[in-house]
Amino acid sequence: MVRKINNRKKVELIAEILDRYDDGECLYCGGTLNGDLESDDFDEGYSDDWCDNCAKEIDPHDDWDEACLLAIDKVIHDEPFKA
């Protein structure tokens, strides 16, 4: 059974996704993505979309814009995020 969330909560979640997108933060944990070239943890061996905090890549095809849109689409359509 899919649980629906109310529209106000959806707007809040979408705003949080957009904030993370603008700040270059991981969609999974909110950590700094590897694309932050000034970060002490920047590692040239990983893609810009790799999170140095939770060690996940946002998108296997390095398409951060598409990953953000997919996350918003999941919120709009009440689809669960997989852990």
C-alpha positions in Angstrom: 0.0 0.0 0.0 1.4 3.3 -1.1 1.1 6.1 1.5 0.2 9.5 0.0 1.7 12.6 1.6 -0.2 15.9 1.6 0.7 18.6 -0.9 2.2 21.0 1.7 4.7 18.3 2.7 5.5 17.6 -1.0 6.3 21.3 -1.5 8.6 21.2 1.5 10.4 18.1 0.3 10.8 19.6 -3.2 12.2 22.8 -1.7 14.7 20.7 0.3 15.7 18.8 -2.9 16.3 22.1 -4.7 18.3 23.5 -1.8 20.5 20.4 -1.8 20.9 20.7 -5.6 21.9 24.4 -5.3 24.3 23.7 -2.5 25.8 20.6 -4.2 24.7 18.3 -1.4 24.0 14.6 -1.5 20.3 13.7 -2.0 20.8 10.7 0.3 22.4 12.1 3.4 22.9 15.9 2.8 26.7 15.5 2.8 29.0 17.5 0.5 29.4 16.0 -3.0 32.8 15.4 -4.4 32.3 18.2 -6.9 33.2 20.7 -4.1 36.8 21.3 -5.3 37.6 23.3 -2.2 36.7 20.4 0.1 39.5 18.7 2.1 37.9 15.4 1.1 37.9 16.0 -2.6 39.1 13.0 -4.4 40.0 13.1 -8.1 39.4 9.4 -8.4 35.7 9.8 -8.0 33.0 11.6 -10.0 31.6 14.9 -9.0 28.4 13.2 -7.9 30.1 10.9 -5.4 29.4 11.7 -1.7 32.3 11.6 0.6 30.0 11.2 3.6 27.8 8.2 2.7 29.9 6.9 -0.3 27.0 6.8 -2.7 26.9 8.2 -6.2 23.9 10.3 -7.0 23.5 9.0 -10.5 25.6 6.2 -12.2 25.6 8.3 -15.4 26.9 11.5 -13.6 23.8 13.4 -14.4 23.1 15.5 -11.3 20.4 17.5 -13.0 18.5 14.4 -14.0 18.9 12.8 -10.5 17.4 16.0 -9.0 14.4 15.9 -11.4 13.9 12.2 -10.7 13.8 12.8 -7.0 11.2 15.6 -7.4 9.2 13.3 -9.7 9.2 10.6 -7.0 7.9 13.1 -4.4 5.1 14.3 -6.8 3.9 10.8 -7.6 4.3 9.4 -4.0 6.9 6.9 -5.0 9.2 5.6 -2.3 13.0 6.2 -2.3 15.0 3.1 -2.1 17.7 2.9 0.6 
